[in-house]
């Protein structure tokens, strides 16, 4: 080892020691420093404050501490919106569910039809975005950089689709 490389080695060792002694090693200080990088918490209509990845389109992430409960409350359920337009009002008296295309008989059902002509069922199920936890992948990948909150468990109520 030459004198120049020994000096570099000793200098590096002293630098690392100084970082270890005087750097931030308090967990609370590190968390406080990283808080500036956390997504903002915004309350959208009918929602409690959620981590807001994007507001147009709305991409809202459920807080991680919520996952100690079995059922995710609706006002804290994550939102993944794929469409460019966001409906702000739906007239339920004119709403129609249309089944058409590659079917023998096209069908049009009102909300009242769905409520009165079919037996309601409830299913408890987990819904998770395919990109959940994407921001933690070792190799960067395209798409929304979700944390761990793009999932939830809900009791879904409606009519059977078959």
Secondary structure, 3 states (H helix, E strand, C coil): CCHHHHHHHHHHHHHHHHHHHHCCCCHHHHHHHHHHHCCCEECCCCCCCEEEEEECCEEEECCHHHHHCCCCCHHHCCEECCCCCCCCCCCCCCCEEEECCCCCCCEEEEHHHHHHHCCEEEEEEEEECCCCCHHHCCCCCCCCCCCCCCEEEEEEEEECCC
